[in-house]
Amino acid sequence: MKKIGIDDAGRGPVLGPMVLAGLMVDDEKEEVELKARGAKDSKLLTRAQRGKLVKIFREDYKYHVEIAEPKEIDEFPNLNNLEAVKCGLVINNLMKDETEKVKVVVDCPSVNIKAWGDYLMDTIVKKDLVDLHCEHKADFYHPSVSAASIIAKETREERLKELKKELGVNFGSGYPADPRTKDFLVETFGEKKYDSLIRKSWSTYKKIADKCDQKKLFYL
């Protein structure tokens, strides 16, 4: 049986996209190949280790990536449901040519695993061929999910690098706790050229927006 592992990167940042990645592997080769090559949760690896592994996984395995840009994240009613929709697109892409049952393991973002899994299943085209497993900490227990997490993380990092070059600014990691990210949001507030980068529905941005608007009123 073949197996697909799926994980995300960039759920929490106030800047940049969220990325979902899925990797397909023969079930019996998961431990032998992926784990032996060093597949583990991307958060436990250095950037150099991730960079080396992502090249191997992209070259040697079938994979697919879906990206949710900030505007889509802001406009979708629920982040967990948006992630389910993107997971469904990953699964549908990887399953296009499959005619036999495939085990799919997803690192579930929701506390309600069953409800989220049901929502995800509704987005899948070949339902009868998908043996779906939604789990917490799946990237820790399944090398295929670990490999997917590495692809997702590196894809997001590559996209951030491109954005920094395109916009000519270093906005840091994009995470709310990053001082450089906070400074960027304050210093560029109101500049339309950066709108596509920012998740304006995030509380971090809303608080900064409120302060900046109050400051403007004070000086009027």
SEKOL-488529 format. One record per atom (N, C-alpha, C): x, y, z. Coordinates in steps of 0.2 Angstrom, whole numbers, plus 5000, padded with zeros to 4 digits. Layout:
% residues N
XYZ
...
This chain:
% residues 220
500449945000
500050005000
500450065000
500250114996
500650184996
500350225002
500750275004
500550315010
500750385008
500250435010
500350505009
500450535016
500950575018
500950615024
500950685022
500550725026
500350795025
500450835031
500850895030
500950935036
500951005033
500851055038
500851125036
501451165039
501551225036
502051275039
501751345038
501851375044
501651445043
500951465045
500651425050
499951435052
499951505057
500451515061
500451565066
500651635063
501151645058
501451705057
500851765055
501051825056
500651875054
500851905047
501451875044
501651895038
501751835034
501651835027
501751785023
501251725022
501351675018
500851625017
500851565022
500351525022
500351465025
500451415019
500851355021
500951305016
500751245018
500451205014
500351135015
500651085010
501051035013
501350995008
501250925010
501150885004
501050805005
501550775001
501850715004
502350675001
502050605001
502150564995
501950494994
502550454994
502450394998
502950344998
502650274999
502950224997
502750154998
502750145006
502250115008
502150115016
502750075019
502950015015
503549975018
504150015018
504250065014
504850105013
504950165018
504350175021
504350235025
504950245030
504950185034
505450185040
506150175037
506150125032
506850105029
507150165026
506750205022
507050255018
507050325021
506450345023
506350415025
506650425032
506550385037
506850385043
507550385043
507850335039
508550325038
508850385036
508550425031
508850485028
508850545033
508450535039
508450585043
507850625044
507250605041
506650635041
506350635049
506250705051
505950715057
505650785057
505250795062
504850855062
505350915060
505150955056
505651015053
505851055059
505451065064
505651105070
506251085073
506351015073
506950985076
507550985072
507551015066
508151015061
508451085060
509051095059
509351155057
509151175050
509251235048
509151255042
509551225037
510151205038
510651175034
510351095033
510151065038
509850995038
509250995034
508851045035
508151045031
508351055023
508851105022
508951115015
509251055011
509651015015
509950955012
509350905011
508950895016
508450845015
507850865010
507750925010
507150945005
507350934998
507950934996
508250924989
508150844988
508250804993
508250734992
507450714991
507050744996
506350724995
506050744989
506150804987
505850834980
506150794974
506750764975
506950734969
506750654969
506650624975
506550554975
505850534976
505450584978
504750564980
504250604976
503650574975
503050614973
502850664978
502750724977
502450774982
502050824979
501650864983
501350914980
501250974986
501251034984
501251084988
500651134987
500251154992
499751204991
499851264995
499751324993
499951384997
499351424998
499251455004
498651495006
499051565007
498851615003
499151685004
498751725009
499051775012
498751815017
498051835016
497951855009
497251885008
496751825008
496951765006
496451705006
496351685014
496851695018
496851675025
496351725028
496351785027
495951845029
495251835027
495151815021
494451805019
494051745020
494451685022
494151625024
493851625031
493251605032
492951615039
493351575045
493751525043
494051485048
494651455046
495251465049
495851445047
495951365047
495651335052
495651255052
495351235045
494751265044
494351235038
494751255031
495051315031
495551325025
496051275025
496351255030
496851205030
496651145027
496051125029
495751065027
495651065019
495351125017
495251125010
495951125006
496451155009
497151145005
497351075006
497251045011
497450965012
497050925007
496450945006
496050905001
496350914994
496550974992
496950984986
497550944985
497950944991
498550904990
498350834989
497950804993
497750734992
497450724985
497050764983
496750754976
497250754970
497750794971
498350794966
498750734966
498950714972
499350654973
498950584971
498250594972
497850534971
497650524963
497850574959
497550574952
497650514948
498150484949
498350424945
498250354949
498050364955
497950304959
497350264958
497350194958
496850154957
496750104963
497150104968
497150064974
497150104980
496950074985
496850114992
497550144994
497550204996
498050234999
497950265006
498450255010
498350275017
498650345018
498250395020
498350465021
498450485028
498950505030
499050535037
499150605037
498750645041
498750715041
498950735048
499350785049
499450815056
498950865057
498450845061
497850885062
497950945066
497651005064
497751065067
497151085072
496651035072
496051055076
496051005082
495751035088
495750995094
495150935093
494650955088
494150905087
494350865080
494750815081
494950775076
494450745071
493950725074
493350685070
493050745066
492850795069
492450845065
492950875059
493550885061
494050915056
494150855050
494250795052
494250745047
493650735043
493050745046
492450735041
492450795036
492650855039
492650915034
493150905028
493750875030
494250865025
494050805020
493750755023
493450705019
492950725013
492550775015
492150805010
492450835004
493050855005
493450895000
493850844995
493850774997
494250724993
493850694988
494150694982
493750664976
493650584976
494250554977
494250484977
494150454984
493550464987
493450454994
493550374996
493350334991
493350264992
494050234992
494550274989
495250244989
495650274994
495350324999
495750355004
495650325011
496150305014
496150275021
496350335025
495950375028
496150445031
496250435038
496850455040
497050465047
497250535049
496850565054
497050635056
497250625063
497850645064
498250635071
498550705073
498650705080
499050755083
499750735083
500250775082
500950755082
501150705077
500750705072
500850655066
501550665064
501850725064
502550735061
503050705065
502850685071
503350655076
503350575075
502750555073
502650475073
502750445066
502650485061
502650465054
503150495050
503650465048
504250495044
503950525037
503450505034
503150535028
502850605030
502550615036
502350675038
502850725040
503450695043
504050735044
504350765038
504350715033
504650735026
504150795023
503550785024
503050835021
503150905025
503250895032
503350955035
504050995033
504550955031
505150985029
505051025022
504650995018
504551025011
504051085012
503651085017
503151145018
503551195021
504051185026
504451235029
504851265024
505251225020
505751255016
505351295010
504751275008
504351305003
504251375006
503951385012
503851445015
504451485015
504951465018
505651505018
505851525012
505751485006
505951515000
505551564997
504851564999
504351614997
504551675001
504751675007
504851735011
505451765008
505951725006
506551755003
506451794997
505951764993
505751794987
505451864988
504951864993
504651924995
505051974997
505551965001
506052015004
506452044998
506552004993
506952024988
506452074983
505852044982
505352084978
505252154981
505152154988
504852214991
505452254994
506052224994
506652264996
506652285003
506452235007
506452245014
506452185018
506852185024
506852125028
506352135034
505852095033
505352095039
505352045044
505952005044
506051955049
505751885047
505551855052
505251785051
504551785049
504151845051
503451855050
503051835056
503351805061
503051785067
502951845072
502351845075
502151905080
502651915085
503051865087
503551875093
504151905090
504251905084
504951935081
504952005081
505352035085
505452115085
505452145078
505852115074
505952145067
505252145063
504852095064
504252085061
503752145064
503752155070
503352205074
503552275071
504252285071
504452355069
504252365061
504252315057
504052315050
503352335050
502952305054
502152325054
502052395056
502452415061
502352485063
502552535058
503152525056
503552575051
503252575044
502852525042
502552525035
501852525035
501552545041
500852545042
500552595037
500052565033
499652605028
499952605021
500552575020
500852575014
500552515010
500252535005
499852485001
500252424998
500952444996
501352394993
501452334997
501352335003
501452275008
500852245009
500252265007
499652235009
499552155007
499852135002
499852065000
500252025005
500652055009
501052015013
500752005020
500352045022
500052045029
499352015030
499351975035
498751945037
498351995042
497952035039
497652095043
497052065048
496852005047
496451975052
496751955059
497451955059
497751935065
497751985070
497751965076
497652015082
498252065082
498852035081
499452075081
499452135076
499152125070
499052175066
498552225068
497952205070
497452245073
497652285078
498052265083
498252305089
498752365086
499152345082
499652395079
499252445075
498752425071
498252465067
497952515072
497652485077
497252535082
497752585085
498352565087
498852615090
499052665084
499152645078
499352695073
498752745071
498152715071
497552755070
497452805075
497552785082
497452835087
498052885087
498652865085
499152915085
498952975079
498752945074
498552995068
497953045071
497453015074
496953055077
497253115082
497753095086
498053135091
498353195087
498653185081
499053235078
498553275073
497953255072
497453295068
497253355071
